Amino acid sequence: MAAAILVVLFAFSAVDADAADDAPTVIVRLDNLALVPAGDLDFAEGRAAAVFSRIGVQVTWIPEQIAVRDHVMPPFTVVLIKSGSDLTVRPAIVDALGFADPSVSRAHVIYDRVEALTERSQLSAASLLGDVIAHELGHLILPGPGHTTRGIMRSGVDVHVHPMETFTGPQARQIVSRLIHGR
Ligand SMILES: [Zn+2]
């Protein structure tokens, strides 16, 4: 496990170490409809970005208000909601803590379910939220159902404290290819 991640890190750092600006970047609009406190949201965004940085990918977050004000339409959107929200979407990929619809490049994370998990985890809600955001964002970028038996795309959330996980080697290559070549 650790060895696999190291190999991935090395493979990309050889390319990107000298030119972080050239790193493949994923730009994500983030709508905080669940009203997650700003400090927790900052932490979660940082954690999700760290998951991607381990495969050499940068994440730029655009808050909903900025996207609307500046009329920018980032290629991906993550919406933080509370369960019971009135939704008309029929998501393609349904997880316990969120769902993703790659056809419209939008994922939802159900924040109160993330919060509830902290009762049986030493991880903070902000930390778990970051992992779930990274997972759902992964669904938007990766082809197919995207679940693997290990890594950040494992279905089901691991509430145990462990070193941060990221995408598997093949997933990392798929994500970078999608961001650079659009496929
Ligand atoms: Zn999933």
Residues whose N, C-alpha, C, O or C-beta is under 5 A from the ligand:
A	BS01	ZN	D95
